[in-house]
Amino acid sequence: MVKTIVFLLAIASSFAEAKQTETYNLGIEGTRPITVPNEDAEKLKSELQLFAESIEACNASEGQWYNVSIDRTVKYSMKRNAFSCILNIKLYSGSEYQCMLPHSVTKRLSNAVVNRINSGGIFGDFSGTERDILFNQGYCKSL
């Protein structure tokens, strides 16, 4: 009887633990999906949401730096000047970039970040749309 109760508690415990995690695809070719605690995923979603809001706010506050740290390893800082928003990026890999984003691009980038959050692609460096805006259009350079 005691063994049965312990066994049932173990099953219930593992079921409860499984409910508290979620699996995410990194969106990077050759990588496996990762399983993370729900509270970590929610924290990352809120940090990405703050980043999206900061991109839009960059258009409104000239001369003020916005610093956003995502998942403790990705760091963004932004500052508006007369013609663009300066965006400094430090990625998980340690790569660093500086971007000069025309004000006309910041809304598109902010929307791309929000779309990534909504599609569940919160882990990884950039979505394809973000990468296209930042790198394929020549706004960013490696430091």
Buried (B, 14 or more C-beta within 10 A) or exposed (E): EEEEEEEEEEEEEEEEEEEEBBEBEBBEEEEEEBEBEEEEBEBBBEBBBBBBBBBBBBBEEEEEEBEBBBBEEBBBBBBBEEEBBBBBBBBEEEEEBBBBBEEEBBEBBBBBBBBBBEEBBBBBBBBEBBEEBBBEEEBBEEE
